[in-house]
Amino acid sequence: MNFLKKLFRGNTTPEEEVQKQGDVPDFEALKRDGLRALNERNPSEAVELLRQALQIQNDFEVRFALSNALVGCNQLAKAYEELQKLAEIQPGNINVFIRMAEVACEMKNYTAMGEACERGKLLDKDNVEINLLYARACLGVDDSVNALAMLTKTILLNENYTEAYQLRGELLLKMGDLDGAEADVEWVLNHKITLSDALLLKARIENARQHHANALEFYNQFIAQNALNSDVLRERSAVKQALGDQQGAADDLKQADELDAEEQQVV
């Protein structure tokens, strides 16, 4: 604690210390109001208040909150910079590296994401969140082998981690392991019946097995629960075509083309 106090305050004269003590109420007020603004989902106000607070006192909680506020303002690079500062101050705090990995993921900077995960794993190699995030980083750079290893380890650490089963099932389907993919998606469906991503994965597995009637059933369930998606409509169109439903296939293709045209107009 004494080391941290020196780290934050540096060497001060008695007169400067008195001045800092006089600033404490202002700091506390800015910190309180900044956290309130962040909790009330007003990130722009939170950024302004928290930056002012940091000018008075270098505070871990305030800087962490500032990074979250910057994410809320879609200033991801600046948020990551604040987290890097925190990592220098508390290199043994795994939560900082978890958050760094999450922000890097939003930035689609999977190299930085992987580096943050590696630093986190040095602190706790069996941390479930770090292993799942590391798997996502590997997926981001098309490293299927390590992604599969990290997802499997995540499931070994937490056998009820639905997201890990879902991601591993999607990866196994991509790798051509239909049996493994189906085992994972069945686990998800048995535990999270309303998880729509699992319905889509199941549809794709059934389609890959040429079980078109079953595939159509799951495509229908997915589409009924979600906003229309042109890619999924085209997949269902191909299934209907295989089942001999020419009109249904044509209708799905037409709807998919209309959705794509609408999206292009918005852009």
Secondary structure, 3 states (H helix, E strand, C coil): CHHHHHHHHCCCCHHHHHHHHHHHHHHHHHHHHHHHHHHCCCHHHHHHHHHHHHHHCCCHHHHHHHHHHHHHCCCHHHHHHHHHHHHHHCCCCHHHHHHHHHHHHHCCCHHHHHHHHHHHHHHCCCCHHHHHHHHHHHHHCCCHHHHHHHHHHHHHHCCCCHHHHHHHHHHHHHCCCHHHHHHHHHHHHHHCCCCHHHHHHHHHHHHHCCCHHHHHHHHHHHHHHCCCCHHHHHHHHHHHHHCCCHHHHHHHHHHHHHHHHHHHHHC
